[in-house]
Amino acid sequence: MTTIETPVVRSALERMQRTTYFATGLAAALFAVLFAGGANGFLAQMDQLRAPFGAFTVLVGVAIPASLAVIAFAASIGVLRWLVTAAAAGFVLSQLLWVPMMTVDVLDDGAAPWLQGFGALHATLLAVAWHRPWVWLYPMAQGPLVATVEYYAAGGHLEQSLLDGMGALVTSLILTGAGAAVVVAAARQDREATRARAEAAREAAQRTGEREQARINALVHDEIMSVLIAAVRTPTSDAVPERAQRALGSIDAIREARSRESAYPPDQLVAALRATANDIAGDMPVAATVTTSEPVPASVVTALAEATGEALRNSVIHAGEPGEAVMRTVTVGVAEGEVRVTVRDDGRGFAPRAVSSRRLGLQVSIRGRMAALSGGGSRVASAPGQGTTVELWWRAEATT
């Protein structure tokens, strides 16, 4: 059975950035292997440059971009952004210093500087790392830089230098545009997802308030009616005064919790969860174990009730075909500083990893709601044909 903890969901923008870093890193490594040799390769031109500068050009032109294939999914997005920026700045510096750092007047065989073909990689990386207008300055600078450096380093072939500069400009502009486009698309997807989650959360909160009110009304009604019915019976039971006192105590506890939004006693938490289960799945068995009298914060009761309700609704909808018998149970454990709720069914099950992170029922009303609760958490375990178990918990020691 597959078990999924509450996940850290990466934004579409971050996933796109990391994927592009990885792909560009692979491309840089491939280019380095393919174009290392020959008159235009960095191996042949290293001894025509001053030693420290030659190593620096390889570092910023090839090594750092290629390293992204290894660290793209491991390093933080901030570290990757500044690494990309430093490499691009170092690359431009290498172009500016190339001619002064040559140990020969002209490169052997009139070859072009090897790094002239790597500028487009940095253009792509900068466009993906920074969604800013200034990233367009980089591709615009590549045209004159490439043409000027090649003209002086390769022996003054003006026409060829201008053609190569134009090619570098066009290539860098195209890749900058492509990078900027995917950044805009990913950012738009994140905004839409955020809007959808916020709307779903508002609706969930509204439903929670309505259900909580209905549960409290039902609870008070049942307490009062049971006492009144017992009181009018003849002979009157000796337990009526005690039951009346308990009903008044329940009413006072509910009124206090709702007016101050402070806490519910454990039995009221269990009653709220039992009412939630019965509202959704009829005569749902709810087994409770209470080993403390410490009250539970109202926010915890609300979150657990809503998440439990969503888990049961998912089970009713997805665990079996209409009319198919599916066993469902809810167990509640309340200890000092801790509450744990487990919802199980023996239905068809599913593959949790195959569920989209944009499925708002699972993502917002269960995982998101419990993750937003200080000290809260959730776990979903399921597999096709093996039923589903949803665990919800809250621990007071995790709060501040």
C-alpha positions in Angstrom: 0.0 0.0 0.0 1.4 3.4 -1.0 1.7 6.0 1.8 1.9 9.7 1.0 2.8 12.2 3.7 1.5 15.8 3.3 3.8 16.9 0.4 5.8 20.0 -0.3 4.2 21.1 -3.5 6.5 23.0 -5.8 5.0 25.8 -7.9 4.7 25.4 -11.7 7.3 28.2 -12.1 9.8 26.4 -9.9 9.3 23.1 -11.6 9.7 24.7 -15.0 12.9 26.5 -13.8 14.5 23.4 -12.5 13.6 21.4 -15.6 15.1 24.1 -17.8 18.2 24.3 -15.7 18.7 20.5 -15.9 18.1 20.4 -19.7 20.5 23.4 -20.3 23.1 21.8 -18.1 22.9 18.6 -20.2 23.2 20.7 -23.4 26.3 22.5 -22.0 28.0 19.2 -21.1 27.2 17.8 -24.6 28.5 20.9 -26.3 31.7 20.8 -24.3 32.3 17.2 -25.3 31.5 17.8 -29.0 33.4 21.1 -29.4 36.3 20.5 -27.0 38.8 19.6 -29.8 39.7 21.3 -33.1 41.0 24.8 -33.7 37.8 26.3 -32.3 37.7 24.1 -29.2 38.7 25.3 -25.7 41.4 22.6 -25.4 43.3 24.0 -28.4 43.0 27.6 -27.3 43.9 27.2 -23.6 47.6 27.6 -24.3 46.9 30.8 -26.3 45.5 32.5 -23.2 47.0 33.5 -19.9 46.7 30.5 -17.6 44.4 31.9 -14.9 42.1 33.5 -17.5 41.9 30.4 -19.6 40.7 28.4 -16.6 38.2 31.1 -15.7 36.6 31.0 -19.2 36.1 27.3 -18.9 34.6 27.7 -15.5 32.0 30.3 -16.4 31.5 29.1 -20.0 31.2 25.4 -19.5 31.7 24.0 -16.0 29.0 26.0 -14.1 26.3 25.6 -16.8 27.1 21.9 -17.0 26.9 21.5 -13.2 23.2 22.4 -13.4 22.5 18.9 -14.8 23.6 17.6 -11.4 22.2 20.2 -8.9 19.1 21.4 -10.7 16.8 19.4 -8.5 18.9 19.5 -5.3 20.0 23.1 -4.7 17.5 25.8 -3.6 16.0 27.9 -6.3 17.7 31.0 -4.9 21.1 29.4 -5.0 20.5 28.3 -8.6 19.4 31.8 -9.6 22.5 33.5 -8.3 24.7 30.8 -9.7 23.2 31.3 -13.1 23.6 35.1 -12.8 27.2 34.8 -11.7 28.0 32.5 -14.6 26.4 34.9 -17.1 28.2 37.9 -15.7 31.5 36.0 -15.7 30.9 35.0 -19.3 30.4 38.6 -20.4 33.6 39.5 -18.5 35.4 36.7 -20.4 34.3 38.2 -23.7 35.5 41.7 -22.7 38.9 40.4 -21.5 39.5 37.8 -24.2 41.7 39.9 -26.5 43.8 41.5 -23.8 44.4 38.1 -22.2 45.6 36.4 -25.4 49.3 35.4 -25.5 49.3 35.5 -29.3 48.3 38.2 -31.7 45.8 36.0 -33.6 44.4 32.6 -32.7 45.8 29.7 -34.5 44.3 29.1 -38.0 42.3 32.3 -37.6 39.9 30.4 -35.4 37.1 32.2 -33.6 37.2 32.3 -29.7 35.7 29.0 -28.5 33.2 30.6 -26.0 31.4 32.5 -28.8 29.1 29.5 -29.3 28.1 29.3 -25.7 26.4 32.6 -25.2 22.9 31.4 -26.0 23.0 29.0 -23.1 23.5 31.9 -20.7 20.7 33.8 -22.4 18.3 30.9 -21.8 19.3 30.6 -18.1 19.0 34.3 -17.4 15.6 34.5 -19.0 14.3 31.6 -16.9 16.0 32.8 -13.6 14.8 36.4 -13.8 11.4 37.5 -15.0 12.7 41.0 -15.5 12.9 43.3 -18.6 16.7 43.8 -18.1 17.4 40.2 -19.2 16.9 41.4 -22.7 20.1 43.4 -22.4 22.2 40.2 -22.4 21.1 38.9 -25.9 21.3 42.5 -27.3 24.9 42.7 -26.1 25.9 39.4 -27.6 25.8 40.7 -31.2 28.4 43.5 -30.9 30.5 41.5 -28.4 30.8 38.4 -30.5 31.5 40.5 -33.7 34.1 42.7 -32.0 36.0 39.9 -30.1 36.1 37.7 -33.2 37.3 40.5 -35.4 40.4 41.2 -33.3 41.0 37.6 -32.1 40.6 35.9 -35.5 42.6 38.2 -37.7 40.3 41.0 -38.8 37.8 39.2 -41.0 35.1 41.8 -40.9 32.4 40.1 -42.9 32.7 36.8 -41.1 32.8 38.6 -37.7 29.6 40.5 -38.5 27.8 37.3 -39.6 28.8 35.4 -36.5 27.8 38.4 -34.4 24.4 38.5 -36.1 24.0 34.8 -35.6 24.7 35.1 -31.9 22.3 38.0 -31.6 19.4 36.2 -33.3 20.0 32.9 -31.4 20.2 34.6 -28.1 17.1 36.6 -28.7 15.1 33.6 -29.7 16.2 31.6 -26.7 15.6 34.6 -24.4 12.1 34.9 -25.8 11.4 31.2 -25.4 12.6 31.3 -21.8 10.6 34.4 -21.0 7.5 32.8 -22.5 7.6 29.7 -20.4 8.2 31.8 -17.3 5.1 33.8 -18.1 3.1 30.7 -18.8 4.2 29.0 -15.5 3.6 32.1 -13.5 0.1 32.4 -14.9 -0.6 28.8 -14.1 0.5 29.4 -10.5 -1.8 32.5 -10.2 -4.8 30.5 -11.5 -4.0 27.6 -9.1 -3.7 30.0 -6.2 -7.0 31.7 -7.1 -8.7 28.3 -7.4 -7.3 27.1 -4.1 -8.3 30.3 -2.3 -11.8 30.0 -3.7 -12.1 26.4 -2.7 -10.7 27.3 0.8 -13.4 30.0 1.2 -16.1 27.6 0.1 -14.7 24.9 2.5 -14.7 27.4 5.4 -18.2 28.4 4.6 -19.3 24.8 4.5 -17.4 24.2 7.8 -19.3 27.0 9.6 -22.7 25.7 8.3 -21.9 22.1 9.3 -20.6 23.2 12.7 -23.7 25.1 13.4 -25.9 22.2 12.3 -23.9 19.8 14.4 -24.2 22.0 17.5 -27.9 22.5 16.9 -28.4 18.8 16.6 -26.3 18.1 19.6 -28.2 20.5 21.8 -31.5 19.3 20.5 -30.6 15.7 21.3 -29.4 16.5 24.8 -32.4 18.7 25.7 -35.0 16.4 24.0 -33.6 13.3 25.8 -33.9 15.0 29.1 -37.4 16.3 28.5 -38.6 13.0 27.3 -37.2 11.3 30.3 -38.7 13.9 32.6 -42.3 13.5 31.5 -42.2 9.7 31.8 -43.8 8.1 34.8 -42.2 7.2 37.0 -39.5 9.8 36.6 -36.0 8.3 36.4 -33.6 9.2 39.2 -31.0 9.9 36.5 -33.0 12.8 35.1 -31.3 15.5 37.3 -27.9 14.2 36.4 -28.7 14.1 32.7 -30.2 17.6 32.9 -27.0 18.9 34.6 -24.9 17.2 31.9 -27.0 18.8 29.1 -26.7 22.2 30.7 -23.0 21.7 31.0 -22.8 20.8 27.3 -24.7 23.9 26.3 -22.4 26.1 28.5 -19.3 24.5 27.0 -20.6 25.0 23.5 -21.5 28.6 24.2 -18.2 29.4 25.8 -16.2 27.7 22.9 -18.2 29.6 20.3 -18.1 33.0 22.0 -14.4 32.9 22.7 -13.4 30.4 20.0 -11.2 28.9 22.6 -11.6 25.2 23.1 -13.9 22.2 23.3 -13.8 19.5 25.9 -12.8 16.1 24.5 -16.3 14.7 24.5 -17.6 17.6 22.4 -14.8 17.0 19.9 -15.8 13.3 19.7 -19.5 14.4 19.4 -18.6 16.8 16.5 -16.7 14.1 14.7 -19.5 11.6 15.2 -22.1 14.0 13.9 -19.9 14.7 10.9 -19.6 11.0 10.1 -23.4 10.4 10.5 -24.2 13.4 8.3 -22.2 12.0 5.5 -22.5 8.2 5.8 -25.5 7.5 7.9 -24.9 5.1 10.8 -21.2 5.3 10.7 -19.4 3.6 13.6 -17.1 6.0 15.4 -14.9 4.4 18.0 -13.3 6.9 20.5 -10.6 6.6 23.1 -10.3 9.5 25.4 -7.6 9.6 28.1 -7.6 13.3 29.0 -9.9 16.0 30.1 -7.8 18.8 28.6 -9.8 20.9 26.1 -9.0 21.0 22.4 -8.7 24.3 20.6 -11.8 25.2 18.5 -9.6 25.6 15.4 -8.4 22.0 15.8 -11.9 20.7 16.1 -13.0 22.6 13.0 -10.0 21.4 10.9 -10.4 17.8 12.0 -14.1 17.8 11.4 -13.8 19.3 7.9 -10.9 17.0 6.9 -12.7 14.0 8.3 -15.8 15.0 6.4 -13.9 15.3 3.1 -12.2 11.9 3.6 -15.6 10.3 4.1 -17.2 12.1 1.2 -14.3 10.9 -1.0 -14.9 7.4 0.2 -18.6 7.5 -0.4 -18.0 8.8 -4.0 -15.0 6.8 -5.0 -14.6 3.7 -2.9 -17.3 1.7 -4.7 -20.1 1.6 -7.2 -23.5 2.8 -6.1 -25.1 0.1 -4.0 -21.8 -1.7 -3.5 -21.2 -2.6 0.1 -18.1 -0.8 1.5 -17.1 -1.0 5.1 -16.1 2.3 6.6 -14.8 3.1 10.1 -13.7 6.2 12.0 -11.5 5.9 15.1 -10.7 8.9 17.3 -8.0 9.0 19.9 -7.7 12.0 22.3 -4.8 12.1 24.6 -3.1 15.0 26.5 -1.9 17.4 23.8 -2.7 15.1 20.9 -5.7 14.1 18.8 -5.6 11.5 16.1 -8.4 10.6 13.7 -8.3 7.6 11.3 -10.8 7.0 8.5 -10.7 3.6 6.8 -12.6 1.8 4.1 -12.2 -1.5 2.3 -13.2 -0.1 -1.1 -11.5 -0.1 -4.5 -8.6 2.1 -3.4 -6.4 4.2 -5.6 -2.8 5.3 -6.3 -2.1 8.4 -4.3 0.9 9.5 -6.4 -1.3 9.5 -9.5 -3.7 12.1 -8.0 -3.0 15.6 -9.4 -1.8 18.2 -6.9 -4.6 20.4 -8.2 -7.3 18.0 -7.0 -8.8 20.4 -4.5 -10.7 17.9 -2.4 -7.7 16.0 -1.3 -5.2 18.9 -1.6 -7.2 21.7 0.1 -9.8 20.1 2.4 -7.5 17.4 3.7 -3.8 18.0 3.2 -4.0 21.7 2.9 -6.3 22.2 5.9 -4.2 20.0 8.2 -0.9 21.4 7.0 -2.2 25.0 7.7 -3.1 23.9 11.3 -0.2 24.5 13.6 0.8 21.1 14.8 -1.4 19.4 12.3 -0.6 16.8 9.7 -2.1 14.1 7.5 -1.2 10.9 5.7 -3.1 9.0 3.0 -2.4 5.3 2.4 -4.0 3.4 -0.5 -3.5 1.1 -3.4 -5.8 -0.2 -6.1 -8.0 -3.0 -4.6 -6.7 -2.5 -1.0 -8.9 0.2 0.4 -7.9 3.6 1.7 -6.7 4.9 5.1 -6.6 8.6 5.9 -4.9 9.6 9.1 -5.2 13.1 10.6 -3.4 14.3 13.6 -2.7 17.4 15.8 -0.1 17.7 18.5 0.0 20.6 20.9 3.8 20.4 21.4 4.2 21.4 17.7 2.5 24.8 18.4 4.3 27.9 19.5 
